[in-house]
Amino acid sequence: MSRLWPDRLSLAIAPDRIVLVRARGGLRPQAVAKTIVPVPQTNAEGGWNPALQTLTKVLLADRQWQDAQVSAVLSNEFARYQLIPWSDEIASTEERDAYVRQSFAQVYGDGVADWVYAVSAASRGAPWFAAAVERALVGQLEEAVGQAQSKLVSVMPHVMPAFNSARRAIKERDLWFVQVEKQQLLLALILDGRWQTISRRHVSDAHWQAELPLLLEREWRLKGLDQVPRTVAISAPEAHQAALDGAGKWVFHWLRPALRYGFSGRADAPYAMALGA
């Protein structure tokens, strides 16, 4: 007998681990299974292959991760982001997509022709926020999910669901948004509610909190901006929320992850990425 509400499997795919959460139920689904599987690193340049190989083994080895609707969140390490300048000459979705591919090609070369792109809607005149991942990654993910008798319903780079979740808690329209992953920070400047800059910086896990004020100072000076907001929203569910030394120049706000499926508190923080936080 089939279930009225199909089970949902939420995945987080990162270079060092796979996070899986299975939820069941209709209006108020609850987690029925969860696990975190480390990814063995065969070499420093393994890219996304070790993570996808690990995921495939996990899905096929245990029925509790099969027969579900699957949503996957990809580490920022596996994605590339750009803010694409608005153009009044773009008259169709096809023209916009070609414009986005051309913008990525100018930075990353001809290999971007075989990437998969997502572009956020923007108000007239505002830059488009665009994300790209390798088509082979998405293809291997679809194959792994299909072999587990499941259906892949969404794939999103980490910053997208996390920022959408955080936006509901952020009142300011001018601020920095900082997302923390293992050994990297994503720094985004938002002005009047619009994306202005976005960049990724590799950091030490032990010292990123000390480095963040200096990175922010360097970031806005490199962009040649005269003035920037001093409010900083930090999305770092697993980090210890220590006081940050802003030397009186920055105001830091730690964002609380919007956990679902009965999850709450620091004990469940390692599952936040899979749940879109």
C-alpha positions in Angstrom: 0.0 0.0 0.0 1.5 3.4 -1.0 1.7 6.2 1.4 -0.5 9.2 1.0 2.5 11.5 1.6 5.8 10.3 0.0 8.8 10.3 2.4 11.3 13.2 1.9 15.0 12.7 1.9 17.1 15.8 2.5 20.8 15.6 1.6 23.8 17.8 2.2 26.7 17.0 -0.1 30.0 18.5 1.1 33.7 17.6 0.4 34.1 16.0 3.8 30.7 14.5 4.5 27.2 13.5 3.4 24.3 14.4 5.6 21.0 12.5 5.2 17.6 13.2 6.9 14.5 11.2 6.1 11.2 12.7 7.0 7.7 11.3 7.0 4.2 12.9 7.4 2.0 15.4 5.7 1.4 18.8 7.2 3.9 18.3 10.0 6.5 15.8 8.9 9.0 14.4 11.4 12.4 12.9 11.0 12.4 9.1 11.0 16.1 8.6 10.2 19.3 10.7 10.1 23.0 10.1 9.7 26.2 11.8 8.8 28.7 9.9 6.7 32.3 11.0 6.4 33.8 11.2 2.9 37.2 9.5 2.5 39.6 11.9 0.8 41.7 10.0 -1.7 43.6 13.1 -2.7 43.5 16.9 -2.2 42.1 17.5 -5.7 39.3 15.0 -5.5 36.6 17.6 -6.3 33.1 16.3 -5.9 33.8 12.8 -7.1 34.6 11.3 -3.6 31.4 12.8 -2.2 29.2 11.5 -4.9 30.8 8.0 -4.8 30.2 7.9 -1.0 26.6 9.0 -1.5 25.9 6.3 -4.0 27.2 3.6 -1.7 25.1 4.9 1.2 21.9 5.0 -0.9 22.3 1.6 -2.3 23.4 -0.1 0.9 20.5 0.8 3.1 16.8 0.7 2.3 16.0 3.5 4.8 17.5 5.9 2.3 15.5 4.6 -0.7 12.1 5.2 -2.2 11.7 8.9 -1.4 11.5 12.4 -2.9 15.1 13.8 -2.7 16.2 17.4 -2.2 19.9 18.0 -2.3 22.0 21.0 -1.0 25.5 21.3 -2.5 28.4 22.8 -0.7 29.6 26.2 -1.9 32.8 24.3 -2.8 31.0 22.6 -5.7 29.4 25.8 -7.1 30.4 29.0 -8.7 28.6 32.3 -8.3 28.4 35.5 -10.2 26.4 38.7 -10.1 25.4 39.4 -13.7 24.9 43.1 -14.6 21.4 44.0 -15.7 21.0 44.5 -19.4 18.0 46.3 -21.0 18.9 44.4 -24.3 17.9 41.0 -22.9 14.4 40.3 -24.1 13.9 36.6 -23.5 14.9 33.7 -21.2 17.1 32.3 -23.9 19.0 35.5 -24.4 19.4 35.8 -20.6 20.8 32.3 -20.4 23.3 33.0 -23.2 24.3 36.2 -21.5 24.9 34.3 -18.2 27.0 31.6 -19.9 29.1 34.3 -21.6 29.7 36.1 -18.3 30.9 32.8 -16.7 33.0 32.0 -19.7 34.9 35.3 -19.3 36.0 34.2 -15.8 36.2 30.4 -16.0 36.9 29.6 -19.7 35.1 27.5 -22.3 34.5 24.6 -19.9 31.4 26.4 -18.6 29.4 25.4 -21.6 28.8 22.1 -19.9 27.7 23.6 -16.6 24.1 23.8 -15.2 22.9 27.3 -14.3 20.3 28.8 -12.0 19.5 32.5 -12.1 17.4 34.2 -9.5 14.7 36.7 -10.4 15.7 40.3 -9.9 13.8 43.6 -9.9 14.4 45.7 -12.9 17.9 47.2 -13.0 19.3 44.9 -10.3 22.0 42.4 -10.9 21.0 38.8 -11.5 22.4 36.3 -9.0 23.6 33.3 -10.9 24.9 29.9 -9.7 26.6 27.2 -11.8 27.6 23.6 -11.1 29.1 21.0 -13.3 26.5 19.0 -15.3 28.4 15.8 -14.6 27.8 16.3 -10.9 24.1 16.7 -11.4 24.0 13.7 -13.7 25.8 11.5 -11.2 23.5 12.6 -8.5 20.4 11.9 -10.6 21.8 8.4 -11.4 22.5 7.6 -7.7 19.0 8.7 -6.6 17.4 6.8 -9.5 19.3 3.6 -8.5 17.8 4.0 -5.0 14.2 4.1 -6.5 13.9 7.7 -5.5 13.1 10.9 -7.4 15.4 14.0 -7.3 13.1 17.0 -7.0 15.5 19.8 -6.3 19.3 20.6 -6.3 20.5 23.9 -4.8 23.9 25.4 -3.9 24.1 26.0 -0.2 23.9 29.8 -0.3 20.5 29.9 -1.9 18.3 28.1 0.7 20.4 29.5 3.6 20.0 33.1 2.4 16.3 32.6 1.7 15.8 31.3 5.2 17.9 34.0 6.8 16.1 36.8 4.9 13.0 36.2 6.9 15.0 37.1 10.1 17.0 40.0 8.6 15.3 43.4 8.9 18.0 45.5 7.4 18.1 46.0 3.7 21.8 47.1 3.8 24.1 44.4 5.3 26.8 41.8 4.7 25.7 38.2 4.6 28.4 35.7 5.7 28.0 32.0 5.3 30.4 29.6 7.0 31.4 26.2 5.7 34.4 24.0 6.5 37.5 26.1 5.8 35.7 28.7 3.7 33.5 31.8 4.0 31.1 33.2 1.5 30.9 37.0 1.7 28.0 38.8 0.1 27.1 42.5 0.2 23.4 43.4 0.1 22.4 47.1 -0.5 18.7 48.1 -0.6 17.9 44.4 -0.6 19.9 43.7 -3.8 23.0 41.6 -4.2 26.1 43.8 -4.9 29.1 41.6 -4.4 29.8 37.9 -3.7 33.1 36.2 -3.1 34.5 33.0 -1.4 37.5 33.0 0.9 39.4 30.1 2.3 40.1 30.3 6.0 41.2 28.3 9.0 38.4 26.6 10.8 40.1 27.5 14.1 40.7 31.2 13.3 38.0 32.4 10.9 36.2 34.4 13.6 39.4 36.4 14.2 39.9 36.8 10.5 36.4 37.9 9.6 36.7 41.6 10.5 39.9 42.0 8.5 38.4 40.1 5.5 35.4 42.4 5.5 37.6 45.5 5.5 39.7 44.1 2.7 36.6 43.0 0.7 35.0 46.4 0.4 38.2 48.2 -0.2 39.1 45.8 -3.0 35.7 46.5 -4.6 36.5 50.2 -4.5 33.4 51.1 -2.5 33.4 54.4 -0.6 30.9 53.3 2.2 29.4 50.0 3.2 27.0 48.9 5.9 28.5 47.7 9.1 25.8 45.2 9.9 26.9 41.6 9.4 24.6 38.6 9.5 26.4 35.3 10.0 25.0 31.9 9.0 27.1 29.4 10.9 24.8 26.8 12.6 27.7 24.6 13.9 30.0 27.4 15.1 30.5 28.5 18.6 28.8 31.9 18.8 31.7 33.8 20.4 31.9 37.5 20.6 33.6 38.8 17.5 36.2 41.6 17.7 34.9 44.3 15.4 37.0 47.0 17.0 33.8 49.1 17.1 33.5 49.0 13.4 31.1 46.1 12.8 27.9 44.9 14.3 27.6 41.1 14.1 24.3 39.1 14.3 24.3 35.3 14.5 21.4 33.8 12.6 19.5 31.0 14.1 18.9 28.2 11.7 15.3 27.4 10.8 15.4 23.7 11.5 12.5 21.4 10.6 11.2 17.9 11.1 11.4 18.1 14.9 15.1 19.2 15.0 16.2 21.9 17.4 19.2 23.1 19.4 22.9 22.6 19.0 22.7 18.8 19.0 21.0 19.0 15.6 23.1 21.8 14.2 25.2 19.4 12.0 22.0 18.6 10.1 21.2 22.2 9.3 22.8 22.3 5.8 20.6 19.3 4.7 17.6 21.2 5.9 18.4 24.3 3.9 20.0 26.4 6.7 
